[in-house]
Amino acid sequence: MTAEHKPKVQARFGDSAEAYAGSAGHAQGEDLDRLLLWGRARGAARGLDIATGGGHTALAFSRFTPTVVATDLTLPMLGAARSFIAGQGVAGVYFSAADVEALPFRDESFGVVTCRIAAQHFPELLPALRQVARVLRRGSSFLVEDNLGHDDAEMAAFILEVEKRRNPSHVRAFRQPEWTAFLRAVGLTVIDEAIMEQRRPWEQWTGRTRMSPEARADLDRFVLDAPARCREAFGSSSTANTIVSFTDRMLLLRADKD
Ligand SMILES: C[S@@+](CC[C@H](N)C(=O)[O-])C[C@H]1O[C@@H](n2cnc3c(N)ncnc32)[C@H](O)[C@@H]1O
């Protein structure tokens, strides 16, 4: 899957780079605040932000981390992040095009690694986490946030279909025990965790990924016609023909390298 998947990531995120750099939902939020709280407590001198997207997490960490390296697989995204951060007058953020599965950094070279709302696009989690564990110093933290997988198989399948229709580079969302086991397998131990619900305006969320009008209409129909229990699990609010918003459930973890 890896070889054919990554061009999908680059195509979809390349087209929407500016939208991610300008996204208010990525620029702030209770979720970002929690990662910052955990990060400040670590007080690392050098941080790595994987899959930086529009650069919002890298920018926020640069306020208390002297050097932050921001990486992404998608070159236009990295360009958008660079312009966005330059516009904030911030020094100390460096950019490097990198696939999470092949990070071009020495072993144990970062005091903190962040990865926010991106792992759901990685073709496989384990090779990515092995790289994270490799570049982290012993005793340092990996701070990760991603969509929380649903416990119920039918609801999980429904939400997966919505996500894939909106952005075909979505792979899947993992449940908390799955994350813990993956992290354990690479030598990282979960120390802190949080689950946060975030209300997402439907227009903004679907608009950001530059769906065609046909694909968007099909997605709306798919959600509006879904069984009530699926719409409930998705937390969607709608009138007869219009979806207004839905609730994303996010899992945040701090895992330390043994
Ligand atoms: C939703 S954006 C990330 C948002 C960002 N972390 C923030 O806090 O605002 C997802 C990013 O993951 C990147 N990505 C997906 N697969 C990747 C991979 N294998 N290696 C590196 N970056 C990847 C995409 O290019 C995209 O920029």
The ligand as an ORCA input file, in Angstrom:
! r2SCAN-3c Opt
* xyz 0 1
  C      -3.921     17.585      8.676
  S      -2.314     17.889      8.137
  C      -1.413     18.117      9.672
  C      -1.831     19.264     10.542
  C      -0.707     19.828     11.393
  N       0.075     18.818     12.054
  C      -1.189     20.878     12.403
  O      -0.994     20.711     13.605
  O      -1.778     21.885     11.962
  C      -1.692     16.287      7.676
  C      -0.303     16.351      7.063
  O       0.264     15.029      7.084
  C       1.198     14.987      6.027
  N       1.598     13.588      5.794
  C       0.796     12.556      5.451
  N       1.517     11.443      5.299
  C       2.801     11.748      5.593
  C       4.033     11.000      5.642
  N       4.070      9.710      5.306
  N       5.150     11.637      6.021
  C       5.125     12.956      6.340
  N       4.011     13.720      6.283
  C       2.857     13.130      5.929
  C       0.413     15.614      4.879
  O       1.229     15.999      3.810
  C      -0.275     16.769      5.598
  O       0.461     17.957      5.471
*
